Amino acid sequence: MVREEGCLVCYRPAQAHHLTFVEEDGLRGMRRSGDQYAVPLCDDHHRQLHAHGNEKRWWALQGIDPMAWLEMFKRNRGMSDDSEEDSEEE
């Protein structure tokens, strides 16, 4: 579970933050994503991110690629889509 991981910025206990830049809607161009795009952030960094407004820029300022973290998290948990791709290629 993502909340069991430490904050991606400071490693403190975290809550799930749903990335807003991965799925588009027709109104604002961004919306809260599903649980498959949730990453751990502590309360302080979660508030900072929302206050900043530009999520992609905020992550860049932190020097963190949340999509790369998600890929690694899924791979470590055995949730990667790689196994499906391998079986399709055979």
N, C-alpha and C positions, 0 to 999 in steps of 0.2 A: 504494500500500500504506500502511495506517495507520501502521505503524512508521516510515515514512520522514518522517512529519510530526513536528514538535516537540511536546513535552508541552503539553497545553492550559493548564497552570497556569504553567509557568516556561520553556517553549520549549526545554528541554534535550533531548538524544536520548531517544527514547521506545520503549516496548514497547506492545503492544496490550492494552488492558483491555476485557473484555467486560462490558457493562452488565448488571446483575442485575435491574433493576426493569422491564424491558420485556416479559418473558415470565414467566408464572406456572406453577408446578407445584402439585400437590396437597399437598405436604408443608410446606415453609417459606413458601410464597407467592412465592418468588423463586428463580431459578436463573440460571446463566450462560447468556447468549444466544449466538446464532451470530455469525459473522464480520461479518454485516451491521450489527451493533450494537457494533462494536469502535471504541474511541477511543484516541488516543495519550496515555500518561502515562509520565513518567520513573519509574525504580525507586523513588525516595523517595516521590513522590506516590501511586504505586500501592500501596505499603505503608501509607501514611497512610490512604488510602481504606478499605482492608480492615480496618485497626485501628479505624477510626471506627465501622464497623458499619452505620450508616444511610446508604446510598449517596445517596439523594435529598437528604438533609440536607447531606451532605458537599459535593455539587455546589453547592447553594444557598450554603453558607458561602464557597465559592470564587468565587461570582458568575458561574458558567459554566452554560450550558444545553447539555449534551452532545448532546441530540437536535437542536437547532438547528445545532450544528457538523456533525453527521452529514449533515443535509440539504444544507448548503452544500458539504461534502466530496464528496458524491455528485453534486451538480449540476456542480461544477467538473470532475469526472472523467467527466462524460457518463453517469452511472449513474442518473440520476433517472428516476422512473416517469412524469414529466410527459409524455414523448413518447408513451407508451402511452395515457395518458388523452386526449391530443389526437387521436390516430388513432381512438379509440373514439367520440369525439364527432362526427366527420365523417360 
